[in-house]
Amino acid sequence: MKYFLFIVLFILGCSNILYNHNDTMSMLVSKQMVIDKFGEPSSLNKREGYDEYYYDFGVFEERVNYFDPKISTVSRQTDSVYSPANSEVAPQFRIQLTQKYVKFHIAGEKVIYWESQSVNFPTKKND
């Protein structure tokens, strides 16, 4: 057991720590840090008290399964040779479109709010 703990600590000590998306985004506390990370915004909107930096990363298209109540998975069997393998049901799905973006509210030089959707920006800790 003590060898296992030693090996785990050794591996963790030699690897770079990974910051998750929320940690990475929360570390962007100034306008310059945001611009350094993402460049110039796709759109810049002047609001009362802050500027909104919007970074558009396009649309994410996802195939999503759904249940249609008209199709039942339970049915009465009258034929003794019925096998589920002999029955085919077309798969049911829909296409879901989601806008991928990151948005920052910046007052002066300070980030006061951030929001993201359908993006993931983890980073490794620099040693």
N, C-alpha and C positions, 0 to 999 in steps of 0.2 A: 504494500500500500504506500509506503513512504517513497518507493521508487517511482510509482505512478505520479504522485504529487510533484516530485522533483522534475519529471519529464514534462508535465503540463506547465509548470512554472518556467522551465527552460524554453519551451516553444513559445510561450507568451512573451517572454523577455526578448526573444530574437525577432519577433514579427512586428510589423508596423501596426499600430492601432487604427482601426477603421472607425471613422465618425459616420453615423447614420445621416440620412437626409435632413432630419429636423435639426440635429446638432450642427451640420454644415451650414444650413440656412441661418440658424440663430447666431452663428459666428460672423455673419456679414452685417456689421453694425454701422458702416459708413457708406456714403454714396460712392466713394472711390473704390471701396472693396467690392461693391456690387458691379461697378463698371469693369474692374479688373477681372472679375469672375465671368461675367456674361457679355461684356462689351456694351455697345450702345443699345438702348431698348428698341423694340419693334415699334412701340408708341410711347409718347410721353404726354401725359395729361396734367394740366395745371388744375389743382383743386384748391379749395379754401384751406390754407394752413399747411399744405404739403403738395408734393409732386408725386404722381403715380407713374412708376416705371413698369411697363408691361413687356414681358418677353414671350413672344408667341413661338411655340415649338410644333405647331401644326395640329393635326387631328389624329387621334388614336382610334383605329377601327378594330373592334373586338366582336367575335362571334359568341353570342350568349345563348345558352340553352334556356328554354322556358317550357312550362307545362300548359298544355291546352286542355281545358276541362272536358271538351267534347270527346277526347280519346281516353278511354279507361284502360288501366293495366289489368283489371280484373274482369273476367268474362265467364259465362256459363259454358262448360264444356259438355257437348253432346256426343262427340266422336271420341271413341276410346283410343284412336291412333293419333290424336292431336299431340303435337310436340311444339314447344315454344320455338325450336330451331326452324320449324317449317313456316313460321309466321314472320312476316317482315313489316316493320312500321317505319315509315320515313322519319328521319331525325327532325326534330323541331328546334329551330334556333331563330334568332333575330340578330341583326347587325346593330351594334351600339356604337355611336360615334361620340368621342369625348375630346374636348379641346385640351391640349397640353399647354400649360403656361406657368410662368412664375410672375408674381406681381409684388412690387415693393412700394410702400408709402414712405417717402423721404421728406423730412422737414429740415430745411437747411442742408447740413451735411450728414444728418443722422437718420438711420433707418428706424422708423417707429412701428412698422408693421410689415409682415410679409405673408404671402399666401401662394400655394402652388397646387397644381392639379395634374395628375397622371405623369409626373416626372419624378426621377429619383437621382439625386446628386450626392452620393456618399463620397468621402475623401479619406485618404490615408494621412495619418499624422506625419509631419515632416520631422525627422530627427536631426 
